[in-house]
Amino acid sequence: MDPYAGKPISDVERDTGLPRATLRIWERRYGFPAPLRDGRGERMYPPEQVEQLRLMARLIEQGHRPARLLEGGPEEIRRLHGEAGAPPAPRSKGVSHLLRVLKKHDVGAVRQELAAMLAREGLAKFASRDLPALCQAVGEAWGAGELDVHEEHMFTECVQDLVRAPVAKLDAATRPEAPAVLLTTFEGESHALGLLMAQAMFALQGCRTVNLGVRLPVEQVVAACKAHGADLVGLSFTATINAAQVVRGLQELRGALPAPVRIWAGGPAPVLARRSVPGVRVVQDVGDVPALLAEDFALPLRRQ
């Protein structure tokens, strides 16, 4: 096969949601993926491998382990993906309508639909209930081939544009007794909407919140925590990030930060439920942020 017919690692990361660090670890550990090399020696991934990686990413989100999936081979992966996708979970009218306008590539309609939902529910419910459900539905539609990557990215950008505006207004109403919060992800994590949901919930409780986005090395998280005087570091992990990287990163971060600085980790990564790291609180639901702030910082609940 002509290596130039494949995709570079940056495109595979974008199309599958699997961080490039994870792709390299799997290649070294399991022998898959097995990319070709172009004339410059850069990895190029054949289409069939990209498709298998895409299916694996969806199955890993549901709790499957990559080693077991690869032991079963491509046919077993396709079979498991078919079972996992049938029958599909029923969608609300709002979610179905949003998916339709995404497929029409009508950016204005997507923004209007999301803005109407935000206005109807309020920021707290939108960030803690509606947005996680929408993200799951969009991810499932992408996994089933109903949405293309560029359509999923359009959804992400529309959400970010919508939520950042009310969060920015809340920044002017911080409470002096509330903790200062730093939000980011480790280097292998490229998804940012989990951080945005958390940022909204912290801002609603009057916390001064700095969202540094994705892919920050541990030493830079430590430096940023010191620079911003953070009392709490919040990290988001999706299901496809390498479990060992999560545990090592959290252990390293905990050891590098002063003991009074709290570390919260959230997201659908299965390792958060399976493996505890001393000194790290796992946040199972972003809607729990107000109650956990009251528990860890004695911060009185601000009603919304």
TARAHU-V431421 format. One record per pair of residues at least 6 apart in sequence whose ideal C-beta (glycine too) atoms are under 8 Angstrom apart, sorted by sequence separation. I is the first residue (numbers start at 1). J is the second residue. D is the distance in whole Angstrom. If there is no record, write none. Layout:
i = {I	I}
j = {J	J}
d = {D	D}
This chain:
i = {12	13	26	27	37	38	60	141	142	185	203	224	257	266	276	283	293	294	13	26	27	36	37	69	142	185	202	265	294	7	12	27	35	36	45	56	69	72	91	101	102	118	121	216	225	35	36	60	101	117	121	138	142	237	254	273	283	10	13	23	35	36	56	59	142	185	199	253	272	291	9	12	35	69	184	281	290	33	98	101	183	199	212	221	265	290	56	117	139	250	9	35	138	210	34	98	183	196	235	250	265	281	33	64	97	98	183	195	263	264	265	266	32	138	263	264	265	266	59	195	210	235	263	264	265	266	33	94	183	195	246	262	264	32	33	210	233	259	266	12	56	59	134	181	192	52	55	59	62	192	55	58	94	191	246	254	190	233	247	254	52	59	134	189	190	246	254	9	48	55	58	181	183	189	243	246	251	254	178	180	181	182	183	184	188	243	250	131	178	179	180	181	182	183	184	185	187	233	235	237	239	241	243	247	264	6	167	178	180	181	183	184	185	186	187	231	232	233	235	236	237	238	239	6	23	175	178	180	182	184	185	186	187	231	232	233	234	235	236	237	238	239	247	250	175	185	186	218	222	230	231	232	233	234	235	236	237	238	239	243	131	160	164	167	171	174	175	184	186	202	221	225	232	234	237	243	3	9	12	160	163	167	170	173	174	3	4	8	9	16	159	166	170	174	218	222	237	262	1	3	8	15	18	186	218	222	237	262	3	8	9	30	98	102	127	156	160	167	170	198	225	7	8	16	30	126	156	159	163	171	184	219	6	7	12	16	18	32	95	99	171	198	218	5	6	15	18	95	98	99	182	195	4	6	7	17	26	30	123	184	3	5	6	12	16	195	5	95	99	167	182	194	7	103	123	182	194	6	26	103	110	114	118	123	192	194	1	102	110	114	118	191	91	105	182	99	107	111	115	189	191	99	103	110	114	118	180	182	189	102	105	180	181	184	186	189	234	111	180	181	182	183	184	185	89	107	111	179	180	181	182	183	184	185	186	88	102	179	180	181	182	183	185	189	102	179	181	183	188	188	85	186	88	98	188	85	135	85	186	186	81	131	186	232	132	232	131	231	198	127	128	127	194	127	128	194	126	127	124	123	124	127	61	124	58	123	58	179	205	58	198	201	205	57	201	204	207	202	55	198	201	205	54	197	201	198	202	194	206	205	205	206	205	204	204	179	178	179	178	179	178	177	175	175	15	14	132	128	128	129	127	128	128	124	21	22	21	19	19	19	19	17	17	13	61	62	61	60	61	60	124	123	57	122	57	61	63	60	25	22	22	22	17	19	21	18	19	17	19	22	16	21}
j = {18	19	32	33	43	44	66	147	148	191	209	230	263	272	282	289	299	300	20	33	34	43	44	76	149	192	209	272	301	15	20	35	43	44	53	64	77	80	99	109	110	126	129	224	233	44	45	69	110	126	130	147	151	246	263	282	292	20	23	33	45	46	66	69	152	195	209	263	282	301	20	23	46	80	195	292	301	45	110	113	195	211	224	233	277	302	69	130	152	263	23	49	152	224	49	113	198	211	250	265	280	296	49	80	113	114	199	211	279	280	281	282	49	155	280	281	282	283	77	213	228	253	281	282	283	284	52	113	202	214	265	281	283	52	53	230	253	279	286	33	77	80	155	202	213	74	77	81	84	214	78	81	117	214	269	277	214	257	271	278	77	84	159	214	215	271	279	35	74	81	84	207	209	215	269	272	277	280	205	207	208	209	210	211	215	270	277	159	206	207	208	209	210	211	212	213	215	261	263	265	267	269	271	275	292	35	196	207	209	210	212	213	214	215	216	260	261	262	264	265	266	267	268	36	53	205	208	210	212	214	215	216	217	261	262	263	264	265	266	267	268	269	277	280	206	216	217	249	253	261	262	263	264	265	266	267	268	269	270	274	163	192	196	199	203	206	207	216	218	234	253	257	264	266	269	275	36	42	45	193	196	200	203	206	207	37	38	42	43	50	193	200	204	208	252	256	271	296	36	38	43	50	53	221	253	257	272	297	39	44	45	66	134	138	163	192	196	203	206	234	261	44	45	53	67	163	193	196	200	208	221	256	44	45	50	54	56	70	133	137	209	236	256	44	45	54	57	134	137	138	221	234	44	46	47	57	66	70	163	224	44	46	47	53	57	236	47	137	141	209	224	236	50	146	166	225	237	50	70	147	154	158	162	167	236	238	46	147	155	159	163	236	137	151	228	146	154	158	162	236	238	147	151	158	162	166	228	230	237	151	154	229	230	233	235	238	283	161	230	231	232	233	234	235	140	158	162	230	231	232	233	234	235	236	237	140	154	231	232	233	234	235	237	241	155	232	234	236	241	242	140	241	144	155	245	143	193	144	245	246	143	193	249	296	197	297	197	297	266	196	197	197	266	200	201	267	200	201	200	200	201	204	139	204	139	204	140	262	289	143	283	286	290	143	287	290	293	289	143	286	289	293	143	286	290	289	293	286	299	299	301	302	302	302	304	293	293	297	297	299	299	299	299	302	149	149	286	285	286	287	286	287	289	287	187	188	188	187	188	189	190	190	191	190	238	239	239	239	240	240	304	304	239	304	240	268	270	270	242	240	241	242	238	240	242	240	241	240	242	245	240	245}
d = {7	6	6	6	7	5	6	5	8	7	6	7	7	7	7	7	4	7	5	7	7	8	7	7	7	8	5	6	6	7	8	7	4	5	8	8	6	7	8	4	6	5	7	7	6	6	8	8	5	6	6	7	8	6	6	7	7	7	7	6	5	7	6	6	5	7	5	6	5	7	5	6	8	7	7	7	5	6	7	6	5	5	6	6	8	7	5	6	8	7	6	7	6	8	7	5	6	7	8	6	6	7	5	7	6	7	6	6	6	7	7	7	8	5	5	5	6	4	7	7	5	8	7	8	7	7	8	7	8	7	8	7	5	8	6	7	7	8	6	8	6	6	8	5	6	6	5	6	6	5	7	6	6	7	6	7	5	7	6	7	6	6	8	6	6	5	4	8	8	5	7	5	6	7	7	7	6	6	6	7	7	8	7	8	8	7	4	7	4	6	5	4	5	5	4	8	5	6	7	6	8	6	4	6	7	7	8	4	8	7	7	7	4	7	7	7	7	7	7	8	7	6	5	6	7	8	7	8	7	7	6	7	6	6	4	5	5	5	6	4	6	6	6	5	3	7	8	6	7	7	7	8	7	8	8	5	8	6	6	8	8	7	8	6	7	5	8	4	7	8	6	6	6	7	4	7	4	8	5	8	5	5	4	6	7	6	6	6	5	7	6	8	6	5	5	5	8	6	7	5	7	6	6	8	5	6	6	8	8	6	7	7	7	8	7	7	6	5	8	5	6	7	8	5	7	8	6	7	6	7	6	8	3	5	6	5	8	6	7	7	8	7	7	8	5	7	5	6	8	7	7	8	7	5	8	5	6	5	8	7	4	7	7	7	5	5	8	5	6	8	6	3	6	8	5	5	8	8	8	7	7	6	6	8	8	7	6	6	7	6	8	7	6	7	6	7	6	5	6	7	5	7	7	5	5	8	6	4	6	5	7	6	6	8	7	6	8	7	5	7	7	8	8	6	8	7	7	8	5	5	5	5	7	5	8	7	7	4	7	8	7	8	7	5	6	5	6	8	5	6	8	8	8	8	5	7	6	6	7	7	8	7	5	8	7	8	6	7	7	8	7	5	7	4	6	5	8	6	8	6	7	8	7	6	8	6	8	8	7	4	8	6	5	8	7	8	7	6	8	6	4	6	7	5	7	7	8	8	8	7	8	6	5	7	6	7	7	5	7	7	6	7	8	8	5	6	7	7	5	7	7	3	8	8	7	6	4	8	4	7	6	8	7	7	8	8	4	6	7	6	4	7	8	6	5	6	6	8	6	7	7	5	7	7	7	5	6	5	7	8	8	7}
